[in-house]
Amino acid sequence: MNKLVSLLKPVMPILAAAYGTALIFVTAWPIDSDSLGFGGELLSWLLTLAGIGLTLFLVQRIEPKLFPDVRQFQLKRPMALVIVGLLLIAPLWFVAKDYLLYGLTSLVHTVQLEPLTTYTTSELREDLMASVHAVLLAPVLEELCFRQMAISPFRNRRAQIAVCVVMAILFGMLHVRNFLGAFIDALLYGAIFIWSRNIWNSVALHAGCNLTATLLAVYCWLGLGDLQMAKTPVIFLTDAKVFVVSIVLAIVGLVLINTKRKNHIPNKKPDQHEENYHH
């Protein structure tokens, strides 16, 4: 058994990526079938929930028996203030990352940007429907597969970072047209998971980024500002108003996270010499 586990551990990231990719394709199939309509969306939600349930079972019941080091990343109850803080930070990350992506891509070839001026009500309706899956379900499934399941078997920090990079590459390949953007996102999600040892923090930032894309669609539909978009890779360039609001939200988010962090710092007990002095 020990020999089998030692052979299985190095390929665990690849197995987790293959498992996650298979689940993603299965859950996306009903959406790709236009004939199913809303029924397809509903079926996709149910399949994703089933996939999340199965993955939670594997992560909580099976992996710890095979890899004892998994326990260092045990699923913990998320802290509400931290989750809210990360959701507020997500818009700034989304906006800044796309400007970075635009700059890097421009070094290689010309990026074709198109103004989003003809965003129709039907397109908005479709995006809002898709956002239920993209915001509430997909981040949970993807983070459990591509971060929790893949990174947690490794105790050494260097090994964790190496797996994080490998999974970011595989995650980027899964997103095809948006490889570089998804790769950069995955590096951040993995770093947050390794640092906090709590997968729900990565889920929160992932969900916040997806939610930002939906909110930008609403922003465009309402005609509140100017947005530009490139399709390959997928890039959104926002106006100054969105950037300023994102900065303000990120500051509030950092304050919330820092407040929660201070509240969790244990009070230092006075040593024996201090106690004798006071007495």
Secondary structure by P-SEA (a helix, b strand, c coil): caaaaaaaaaaaaaaaaaaaaaaaaaaaccccccccaaaaaaaaaaaaaaaaaaaaaaaccccccccccccccccccccaaaaaaaaaaaaaaaaaaaaaaaaaaaacbbbbbbbcccccaaaaaaaaaaaaaacccaaaaaaaacccccccccccaaaaaaaaaaaaaaaaaaaccaaaaaaaaaaaaaaaaaaaccaaaaaaaaaaaaaaaaaaaaaaaaccbbbbbbcccbbbbbcaaaaaaaaaaaaaaaaaaaaaaaaacccccccaaaaaaac
